Amino acid sequence: MIEATDFRNAMSLLTTAVNIVTTKGSSGCHGFTASAVCSVTDTPPTLLVCMNQTSRSYTHFIENKILSVNVLGAQYEDISNAFASKLCSEERFKQGSWTELVTGAPVLEDALVSFDCEIDHIQEVGTHSVFMCRVVAIKQAEQQGRADESLVYFNRAYHQVGQVESA
């Protein structure tokens, strides 16, 4: 049998993009930092997002049935930390500039890319739920002549990946 700590230690070596996943509904705006996000298929465009069922914002995502995945650039380590902290939702959303697309879920204005989604299916697996999310809108950052760097998480620390313009 594999111990949970051994599994977590091994998974820390899997490099992942850092995302802020958000929702909005009658109870307000809510969001969390997530690394467990991945594409499922392009026809129809679908992502999966994993969320701990004990998260304080879990019920809001279930009730709202919408979410936005905001892929963070290297400059957003502070926002990632805020959305992973014990700050209340109102304080979290004071970080950055937010807008919305089709569903109304908050979209970080200058995320590398934002995927606006409707949650089609939820599968409970152990301590987490897997949201199967149909993408209804996409907003990509404007490059403005430079290559952006992505914020990634590896070996329990933030790193940046991407191309930097040569001088």
C-alpha positions as YAML, in Angstrom:
chain: A
units: angstrom
residues:
- id: 1
  name: MET
  ca: [0.00, 0.00, 0.00]
- id: 2
  name: ILE
  ca: [1.25, 3.48, -0.87]
- id: 3
  name: GLU
  ca: [1.23, 5.94, 2.02]
- id: 4
  name: ALA
  ca: [-0.44, 9.34, 1.44]
- id: 5
  name: THR
  ca: [2.76, 11.22, 2.36]
- id: 6
  name: ASP
  ca: [4.79, 9.15, -0.12]
- id: 7
  name: PHE
  ca: [2.25, 9.93, -2.83]
- id: 8
  name: ARG
  ca: [2.25, 13.67, -2.01]
- id: 9
  name: ASN
  ca: [6.06, 13.74, -2.03]
- id: 10
  name: ALA
  ca: [6.14, 12.03, -5.43]
- id: 11
  name: MET
  ca: [3.45, 14.35, -6.84]
- id: 12
  name: SER
  ca: [5.48, 17.40, -5.76]
- id: 13
  name: LEU
  ca: [7.83, 16.49, -8.61]
- id: 14
  name: LEU
  ca: [5.08, 16.80, -11.21]
- id: 15
  name: THR
  ca: [5.36, 20.32, -12.60]
- id: 16
  name: THR
  ca: [1.96, 22.01, -12.89]
- id: 17
  name: ALA
  ca: [0.58, 25.33, -14.06]
- id: 18
  name: VAL
  ca: [-0.77, 27.60, -11.31]
- id: 19
  name: ASN
  ca: [-4.40, 28.64, -11.78]
- id: 20
  name: ILE
  ca: [-6.99, 30.68, -9.94]
- id: 21
  name: VAL
  ca: [-10.38, 28.99, -10.27]
- id: 22
  name: THR
  ca: [-13.35, 31.27, -9.59]
- id: 23
  name: THR
  ca: [-17.13, 31.19, -9.42]
- id: 24
  name: LYS
  ca: [-19.89, 33.72, -8.82]
- id: 25
  name: GLY
  ca: [-23.47, 33.36, -7.69]
- id: 26
  name: SER
  ca: [-26.03, 34.56, -5.17]
- id: 27
  name: SER
  ca: [-23.54, 34.02, -2.31]
- id: 28
  name: GLY
  ca: [-20.88, 36.18, -3.96]
- id: 29
  name: CYS
  ca: [-17.52, 35.60, -5.66]
- id: 30
  name: HIS
  ca: [-15.34, 32.72, -4.55]
- id: 31
  name: GLY
  ca: [-12.07, 31.24, -5.74]
- id: 32
  name: PHE
  ca: [-9.09, 29.07, -4.94]
- id: 33
  name: THR
  ca: [-5.59, 28.31, -6.22]
- id: 34
  name: ALA
  ca: [-5.44, 25.07, -8.18]
- id: 35
  name: SER
  ca: [-2.81, 23.01, -9.91]
- id: 36
  name: ALA
  ca: [-5.10, 20.07, -10.71]
- id: 37
  name: VAL
  ca: [-6.49, 21.38, -14.01]
- id: 38
  name: CYS
  ca: [-6.15, 19.65, -17.36]
- id: 39
  name: SER
  ca: [-7.68, 19.45, -20.81]
- id: 40
  name: VAL
  ca: [-9.96, 16.52, -21.54]
- id: 41
  name: THR
  ca: [-10.98, 17.00, -25.18]
- id: 42
  name: ASP
  ca: [-11.28, 19.73, -27.79]
- id: 43
  name: THR
  ca: [-14.61, 18.45, -29.15]
- id: 44
  name: PRO
  ca: [-16.46, 19.72, -27.23]
- id: 45
  name: PRO
  ca: [-13.83, 21.89, -25.49]
- id: 46
  name: THR
  ca: [-13.65, 20.44, -21.97]
- id: 47
  name: LEU
  ca: [-11.41, 20.86, -18.93]
- id: 48
  name: LEU
  ca: [-11.31, 18.98, -15.68]
- id: 49
  name: VAL
  ca: [-10.75, 20.76, -12.37]
- id: 50
  name: CYS
  ca: [-10.16, 18.95, -9.08]
- id: 51
  name: MET
  ca: [-11.29, 20.50, -5.80]
- id: 52
  name: ASN
  ca: [-11.06, 19.34, -2.19]
- id: 53
  name: GLN
  ca: [-14.55, 18.68, -0.82]
- id: 54
  name: THR
  ca: [-13.58, 20.24, 2.53]
- id: 55
  name: SER
  ca: [-12.72, 23.59, 0.91]
- id: 56
  name: ARG
  ca: [-14.80, 26.41, 2.39]
- id: 57
  name: SER
  ca: [-15.87, 27.52, -1.11]
- id: 58
  name: TYR
  ca: [-16.74, 24.00, -2.34]
- id: 59
  name: THR
  ca: [-20.52, 24.35, -1.93]
- id: 60
  name: HIS
  ca: [-20.49, 27.64, -3.87]
- id: 61
  name: PHE
  ca: [-18.97, 25.91, -6.91]
- id: 62
  name: ILE
  ca: [-21.51, 23.06, -6.65]
- id: 63
  name: GLU
  ca: [-24.45, 25.48, -6.37]
- id: 64
  name: ASN
  ca: [-23.29, 27.92, -9.08]
- id: 65
  name: LYS
  ca: [-22.45, 25.24, -11.69]
- id: 66
  name: ILE
  ca: [-20.00, 27.67, -13.37]
- id: 67
  name: LEU
  ca: [-16.33, 28.44, -13.02]
- id: 68
  name: SER
  ca: [-13.46, 30.23, -14.68]
- id: 69
  name: VAL
  ca: [-9.91, 28.86, -14.86]
- id: 70
  name: ASN
  ca: [-7.35, 31.69, -14.92]
- id: 71
  name: VAL
  ca: [-3.84, 30.56, -15.87]
- id: 72
  name: LEU
  ca: [-1.32, 32.74, -14.05]
- id: 73
  name: GLY
  ca: [1.69, 34.52, -15.50]
- id: 74
  name: ALA
  ca: [4.97, 34.63, -13.58]
- id: 75
  name: GLN
  ca: [4.09, 38.00, -12.02]
- id: 76
  name: TYR
  ca: [1.15, 36.54, -10.06]
- id: 77
  name: GLU
  ca: [2.79, 34.62, -7.25]
- id: 78
  name: ASP
  ca: [1.15, 37.05, -4.76]
- id: 79
  name: ILE
  ca: [-2.34, 36.39, -6.16]
- id: 80
  name: SER
  ca: [-1.72, 32.65, -6.04]
- id: 81
  name: ASN
  ca: [-0.72, 32.92, -2.39]
- id: 82
  name: ALA
  ca: [-3.74, 35.10, -1.57]
- id: 83
  name: PHE
  ca: [-6.19, 32.60, -3.09]
- id: 84
  name: ALA
  ca: [-4.44, 29.73, -1.26]
- id: 85
  name: SER
  ca: [-4.57, 31.57, 2.09]
- id: 86
  name: LYS
  ca: [-7.18, 31.95, 4.82]
- id: 87
  name: LEU
  ca: [-8.16, 35.41, 3.49]
- id: 88
  name: CYS
  ca: [-11.90, 35.90, 3.01]
- id: 89
  name: SER
  ca: [-13.21, 35.94, -0.55]
- id: 90
  name: GLU
  ca: [-13.65, 39.72, -0.56]
- id: 91
  name: GLU
  ca: [-9.97, 40.23, 0.36]
- id: 92
  name: ARG
  ca: [-8.82, 37.71, -2.26]
- id: 93
  name: PHE
  ca: [-10.58, 39.56, -5.08]
- id: 94
  name: LYS
  ca: [-8.97, 42.86, -4.08]
- id: 95
  name: GLN
  ca: [-5.84, 41.37, -5.67]
- id: 96
  name: GLY
  ca: [-5.69, 41.97, -9.43]
- id: 97
  name: SER
  ca: [-8.28, 43.37, -11.85]
- id: 98
  name: TRP
  ca: [-11.32, 41.24, -12.59]
- id: 99
  name: THR
  ca: [-13.88, 41.14, -15.36]
- id: 100
  name: GLU
  ca: [-16.24, 38.46, -16.68]
- id: 101
  name: LEU
  ca: [-17.06, 36.66, -19.90]
- id: 102
  name: VAL
  ca: [-20.18, 34.57, -20.67]
- id: 103
  name: THR
  ca: [-20.99, 32.81, -17.37]
- id: 104
  name: GLY
  ca: [-20.28, 35.71, -15.02]
- id: 105
  name: ALA
  ca: [-17.51, 33.86, -13.15]
- id: 106
  name: PRO
  ca: [-14.64, 36.28, -12.35]
- id: 107
  name: VAL
  ca: [-11.89, 36.42, -14.97]
- id: 108
  name: LEU
  ca: [-8.46, 37.89, -14.15]
- id: 109
  name: GLU
  ca: [-8.02, 40.61, -16.78]
- id: 110
  name: ASP
  ca: [-4.40, 39.85, -17.62]
- id: 111
  name: ALA
  ca: [-4.20, 36.12, -16.96]
- id: 112
  name: LEU
  ca: [-2.21, 34.29, -19.63]
- id: 113
  name: VAL
  ca: [-5.49, 32.67, -20.62]
- id: 114
  name: SER
  ca: [-8.90, 32.32, -18.99]
- id: 115
  name: PHE
  ca: [-11.37, 29.54, -19.67]
- id: 116
  name: ASP
  ca: [-14.99, 30.39, -18.84]
- id: 117
  name: CYS
  ca: [-16.87, 27.17, -18.13]
- id: 118
  name: GLU
  ca: [-20.13, 25.50, -17.22]
- id: 119
  name: ILE
  ca: [-19.78, 22.49, -14.92]
- id: 120
  name: ASP
  ca: [-21.38, 19.56, -16.79]
- id: 121
  name: HIS
  ca: [-20.56, 16.66, -14.48]
- id: 122
  name: ILE
  ca: [-19.09, 16.10, -11.01]
- id: 123
  name: GLN
  ca: [-17.36, 12.88, -9.95]
- id: 124
  name: GLU
  ca: [-16.40, 12.35, -6.32]
- id: 125
  name: VAL
  ca: [-13.05, 10.58, -5.86]
- id: 126
  name: GLY
  ca: [-11.78, 10.18, -2.31]
- id: 127
  name: THR
  ca: [-11.36, 13.61, -0.69]
- id: 128
  name: HIS
  ca: [-11.82, 15.53, -3.95]
- id: 129
  name: SER
  ca: [-14.40, 16.17, -6.63]
- id: 130
  name: VAL
  ca: [-13.55, 16.23, -10.31]
- id: 131
  name: PHE
  ca: [-15.51, 18.87, -12.21]
- id: 132
  name: MET
  ca: [-15.93, 18.20, -15.92]
- id: 133
  name: CYS
  ca: [-16.26, 21.67, -17.38]
- id: 134
  name: ARG
  ca: [-17.49, 22.64, -20.84]
- id: 135
  name: VAL
  ca: [-15.61, 25.71, -22.05]
- id: 136
  name: VAL
  ca: [-18.01, 28.39, -23.32]
- id: 137
  name: ALA
  ca: [-15.51, 31.26, -23.77]
- id: 138
  name: ILE
  ca: [-11.75, 31.81, -23.87]
- id: 139
  name: LYS
  ca: [-9.79, 35.02, -23.32]
- id: 140
  name: GLN
  ca: [-6.07, 35.08, -24.09]
- id: 141
  name: ALA
  ca: [-3.70, 37.80, -22.90]
- id: 142
  name: GLU
  ca: [-2.47, 40.21, -25.50]
- id: 143
  name: GLN
  ca: [1.21, 39.45, -26.13]
- id: 144
  name: GLN
  ca: [2.25, 43.03, -26.96]
- id: 145
  name: GLY
  ca: [5.38, 41.82, -28.74]
- id: 146
  name: ARG
  ca: [6.81, 39.78, -25.89]
- id: 147
  name: ALA
  ca: [6.55, 36.19, -24.76]
- id: 148
  name: ASP
  ca: [4.93, 35.82, -21.35]
- id: 149
  name: GLU
  ca: [6.25, 33.53, -18.69]
- id: 150
  name: SER
  ca: [3.96, 31.10, -16.92]
- id: 151
  name: LEU
  ca: [3.88, 30.54, -13.18]
- id: 152
  name: VAL
  ca: [4.39, 26.86, -12.37]
- id: 153
  name: TYR
  ca: [4.69, 24.85, -9.18]
- id: 154
  name: PHE
  ca: [7.42, 22.23, -8.80]
- id: 155
  name: ASN
  ca: [8.99, 20.62, -5.74]
- id: 156
  name: ARG
  ca: [6.82, 22.77, -3.41]
- id: 157
  name: ALA
  ca: [8.05, 26.06, -4.87]
- id: 158
  name: TYR
  ca: [7.05, 28.54, -7.59]
- id: 159
  name: HIS
  ca: [9.07, 28.75, -10.80]
- id: 160
  name: GLN
  ca: [8.67, 30.57, -14.12]
- id: 161
  name: VAL
  ca: [8.77, 28.97, -17.55]
- id: 162
  name: GLY
  ca: [8.54, 30.52, -20.97]
- id: 163
  name: GLN
  ca: [10.60, 32.31, -23.54]
- id: 164
  name: VAL
  ca: [12.28, 35.58, -22.78]
- id: 165
  name: GLU
  ca: [13.14, 37.94, -25.63]
- id: 166
  name: SER
  ca: [16.81, 38.06, -26.44]
- id: 167
  name: ALA
  ca: [18.37, 41.53, -26.35]
...
